[in-house]
Amino acid sequence: MISFVSKNYITFITKFYKLDIYTKKRRWKWILFLSAVVIVIISLWYTNTLVKKIANDERNKVKIWAEAIQRKANLVNYTDVFFGKIKQEERKKVELWAEAYKKLMNPEPNEDLTLYLKIISENTNIPVIVTDKNFNIQLSRNTEFNPDTVKVLQGVLLEEYSQFDPIMYSEYNIVFYLFYKESKLYTGLRSVLNDLIKSFFSEVVDNSLSVPVVIVDSLNQNLIASGNINQSILKDSITLKHALDKMAFDNTPIEVNIVGTGKKFIYYENSFLLTQLKYYPYIQLVIIGLFLLISYFLFSTSRKSEQNQVWLGMSKETAHQLGTPLSSLIAWLEMLKMNGIEKEMTDEIEKDIQRLETITKRFSKIGSEPELTKENIVEVTKKGISYLITRSPKKVKYIINLPEDKIINIPLNPHLFDWVIENLCKNAIDAMGGEGVIRIEMFEDDKFVYIDISDTGKGILKKNFKTVFHPGYTSKKRGWGLGLSLSKRIINEYHSGKIFIKSSAANKGTTFRIMLKNKA
């Protein structure tokens, strides 16, 4: 049969498929895969090194920020202690001023009053009011009211000068009270302290590092202030507690005891930048993985498209090459009949010519949408096997179990389906070395028609169950590795079915299964 195809064309096909296409493709896949792994490892290593370096810098900045917060809290507390000492000093000055005033009111004979006068005159900051027991003003100094109009210490003025306990003294059974309040200097310092306390929390939460911060009371129940954190977290107490626990796990809370506000805890976590850097290598890995998958998909699609073009060109050319000698054979057969050649011989020759016509139709249909018609798959299968039985080695036994009493009509292209049966049976004969049993069984359910073709050959390794359907894969020295690939294309793409290895065992045989949709 093959002698009818031109010598040059056969030489081209042989050279083309003698190349171990599958082996080369598998080798290139491994090379590309290993190259991708190396690129990913190097990229992740370099990125991870940079991320760690930046993360360490960020963490050091956060530590410096936390230490600065602690130092500022200490500074605020120290300032309050310092102001307390100033207040005590002012109290002593007022008491000294009261003693000097008392001495001036009742001097000893020939006593030098210069020192007392100096003490009285040098008080230029502390507001002082001296009253009798009825709060009638006897003397005032450094006050803001007019002594000519205000004669009694009462009302708002009394409240203003009652921030400190008055100093009481008596002279000649007359009781005097010395009232005083903060000096202007101390008031200014107190204002500075209040501003420090007020700005402390705002500076903590409004930090330049964008560090998420939460300030709570000593019981972790009341929220004092927050910054750079999702407000929805703060609204729910349970969510806030979980957030605080996470912050405490990452960084030890800063305990501060600000004067006048009690003990507070400052919870903080890594900056947004540091958090993003932590996940960056994984994001990069996903991006690289997607890129490789897309690249592989495009490469695979391009390769399949190229394969399709090769299949199409070769099949059309094969059909064309077979056409001319086939026409000549038909003519020669008619001449043999007219010359009285035995009918049995001419019938066999006619069968082979019909087979050639079938093969030509098969090749002509590759690459184009085949026409599917309602066919009895039982009859089509039986007819294809009958032809193969007469042309198989005598030591090959066929066991056929087809539902003879059933007509199973499904959408089918007889020429292409017959090609699949032929390929599977020929592969089975090769696997058995020309000696063994081929079992063909068919059954159906509501969804599918099943055809199982089993042999008693050497079997197929499980790792090659899918590989055997790849173009170019063959275990034979002179094989082209096209039969199973064509069979898969015919069943899967043209008939929307499935073909796969159902089972296989070493030196026991292999079972191929075909599944076609039952649309009868």
Summary of the structure (lengths in Angstrom):
residues: 520
radius of gyration: 52.0
end to end distance: 36.8
largest distance: 178.0
contacts: 1444
relative contact order: 0.08
helix: 57%
strand: 18%
